[in-house]
């Protein structure tokens, strides 16, 4: 049953046809596999040279379903694992049996040869379990462990009291760099753009982390066609329906995306920081704390308001 106002198959195809061919689509949700047209949409993207990855919940994952997605062009999947034990993961997700469901989905992915990564929402609840979660991710065959630092918006508002402090965030990021260098699994971070500063402070070689990608290489398109800088920054930033389903035109017309391209105009410490262009501060976290998506990020210890 489609959600009210959900983009139809033909509307989705028009959006896909408007995308530049060098992009990647992350099919997410909710549950992207619940759309009956998902294979057609993935095939449409693949035919245009657009890469596809998917973030299923796990409940619909079967060998035949993953093989069909793989044939359509899905290159990899991600699965959320927020605890190393059923008790921790199920408590965090609020669903009994969630741990068994997602670990079974990983086994299926490994069986059919679908590459996958583990996404973990990091909080005070599971900070001490991160080494065990990394070990479990390796044991299941994951290629990457992606640490998502809790942003207290949406359903996450109820978890704001368990978000890591600035000092705890720094500790976890340094651990992540150490574990990534150790291998064999990659460990990276999302929604912690201050990793850029830490990377430079540690004198790490190679390419630094991307910083906040909201509006800078990443755009979220909702099921109703609304554009946002990311899924956590709930600020309507255009709508493909208002631009004849032309994503590029909707993006170019958006005041929000124009604003986010000007880090020198960020408020508070973020606008003065030497890393304002490469880090930028988490725009969603700034918005949640100040009501201004151009405001100062509150989880960085360099921000005097966070000390």
N, C-alpha and C positions, 0 to 999 in steps of 0.2 A: 504494500500500500504506500504510494508516494506521500511524502510530507507536503503540507500545504505550501504552495508556491515553489515547489522543487523544480529545478531545471529539467525540462524534458530531454529525451534522447536527442532529438534534432537540435535543440538549443545547445546542448553540451557539444555536439559535433561542430556547430558553428563557432563556438568558443575555441575548440581545439584547432579548427582550421585557421583561426586568427593568430595562433601562437607562433612565434619564431621557432624554427626547426631545431635550434641548438639547446632547447630547454629540457628540464626533467620535470615530470609530473609526479607528485607524491599523492597517490590515491588514498584518502584517509576518511575519517568519519567522526563519530559513529562507526558503522561497519560498512566499508565500501563494497564488500562482497555481497551485501544484501540487495544491491541494485541488480535487477534482472538483465540490464543492458551493459553491465560492466565489461564483459568480454568485447562487445562491439566497440565500446569507447576506447578501450586499451588498443584494440587493433587499429582504430582510426588514428590514434596518436602514433603508434609504431609506423604506420604507413607514411606519416609525415616526417619521420626521422626524429620524433620526440621520444626520449627514454621514459620508461615508467617503472616506478617502485610502488609498493603497497604496504599499508599498515593495518592488517586485519586484526580483529580482536582475538580470533582463534576458534570461536565456536563453529564457524562454517568451514574450517580448514579440513580438507580431506585430500587424499592422494590425487583423485581425479580432478578436484577443483584446482589444486595448485598446478597440476600438469597442464590444465586448460589455460590458466593464467600465464604460465611460462610460454606456451605455444603462441598466445596472443601478443606477448612481448614484455611481460613483467620481468624485470631483471633481478629483483631482490625483494624481500619482505622485511618488515620489522615487527617485533613482538615485545610487548611491555612486560617487564618483570621487576616488581618493586620490593621483592623480598627473596631471601634465599631459602625460605621455608614456606609451606602452605599457610601456616598461621599468620606470618607477617604479610605475605602477598595478599591473601584473602581479606585480612583486616583492612589493609590499605585500600583495596578495590571495593570493599563492601559487598563482595559476592562470594559465597561459599563455593568452593570447587574451582575458583578462577585459576589457581596455581596449577592444578591438574590439567585444566583445559589448555592453558598457554604452553606448558611444557610438552604436552602431547602434540600441539601444533608445530612446535619446533622439531620434534622427532619426525613428523610427517615431512616437513620441509627438507630435513637432512636426507630422508629416504629418497625423495624425488629429485634431489640435487638442486633445490631452490636456495641460493645464497640468502642468508638472513643476518640481521643484527638484533641485539637486545637493547631496548630502550628502558631506562630506569629513572623514575622521578625521585630525585634525591631530596631528603628531608631529615630532620632530627630523628625521625622514627627509624630510618634504615641506614643512617650514616655509618654506624658501627658494622653493618652487614655488607658494606661495599666489597671488601675483599672476598667474602663468600659468594656474593652475587657475581663477581668477576669469574671466580672458579666455576660456578655453575654455567655461566655463559660459555666458557671455554669447553666444558664437558658436553654441552648440547650441540656444539659445532658452530656457534655464532662467529662471524668474522669481525664484528665490532661490538663494543659496549659503549652506548651513547648515554651520557649522564645528562638528564634534563633537570635543571635546577628549578625548584618549585617557584612559580609565579602566582601570587595570591589574587587571582582573578577568576571569575566564573565559579565553577565548583571548588576551585582552589581557595576561595575566600574563607571557606570553613576550615582550611588547614593553615591559615596564615601564622598561627602560633607555633607551627612546627617547621616553618621555613628556616633555613640556615642563617645564622648571623653572618655579617661580613667576614669575621675572622674564621668561622667554620667553612665558609665558601672558599676562602683562600687555602685552607688546609686541604680540602677535597681536591681543588684544582691542582695543587702541587702533587698530590698523590696520583691524580689522573695522568699528569705528564710523566711521572716516574714509571707508572704501570704501562703506559703506551710505549715508552722506550724499552721496557723489559720484554714486551711481546709475550706470546706470539699473537695475541689478540690486540686489535687497536682499541684504545680508550680515548674517547673524545667528549666534548662538552657542548651543550646547547643551553641557551638562555643564561649564559655566564660570560658576557663579552669581556669582562675584566681579565679573562684568560690571556688576552693579547698582551696586557701589561706584564703579567707574570712570566709569559713566554720570553719577553725581552729581558726581564730582570734575571732570569735564569741563564740567559745567553744561549738559548736553544738554537740549533741549526735548522735550516730548511725554511719552509713557508709557515708564517704564524697563523694562529686561528683567525677565523673570519670576523669576529666581533658580532655585534647585533646586525642581523641580516634583514630586519624588518624594513621593507621598502628599498633595500639595497641588494637586489638579487633574489629576493624571496617575496612572493605575494600569495596571500590566502584568498581563495575564491570559495564562498560559502555555497551551500546547496541551493540557495535562492539567487545566486549570481552576484552577491555583494562582495566587494573587494575589501580586504583589510591588510595592513602591513604584516601581520602574523595572526595565528589563531588565538593568541593570548591578548592581543591589543584590539579590544572590541570597539573600534572606532570605524564606522562605515566610511569607506574611502573611494566610493564609486560603485557602479553597478553595470555589469555587462549588458543588461537589458536596456539601459538608458543610452547605450552606445552601439546599438544594432549588433550586439554580441561580439563586438570587436574588442578583445582584451587590451591591445596596445593603445587604442584610442581612450578606453576607460582609464587606463593607467596614466596616460599623459595628461588627461583632463583633471586628475585628482589633486586637490590642494594639499591633502595630507602627504602624498608621496613627494610633492614638490617641497613641502616643509622639511621632510626627513632627509632630503638631499643636501641640507644646509646645516651641518653639524656645528659650524661657528655660531649659529643662532640658538643652540641648545641653552637652556637656562641653568643657573647655578654653576656648580663646579664642573659639570659635564661640558659646558661651553668653553671653559678655560683650560681643560685638561689637555696635555700634549697628545693624548691618545683619543681625542674626540672624533677623529676621522676613522681610525682603525678599530677602536672599541665602540665608542658611541654611547655606551651605557644601554641597558635593557630598556627600550622605549615602553614596553608593556608594564614593567615594574615601576617606571617613572610615572606612568599614567595612573596606575593603581594607587600610588602613594600621594600624588599631587593633583590629579585630575587634568594634567597637562602632558600630552605625549612628547612635548619638547622639554619637559622638566628634567630635574636631576635624578639620576639613578640612585636608589637608597641602599643598595646592598654592597656598594663598593667602599672600602675603608678610606680611600682617598677623598671621598665626599665627606666633608667635615660634619654634615648633618647625620652621618651614619656612625660616627665614632661615639 
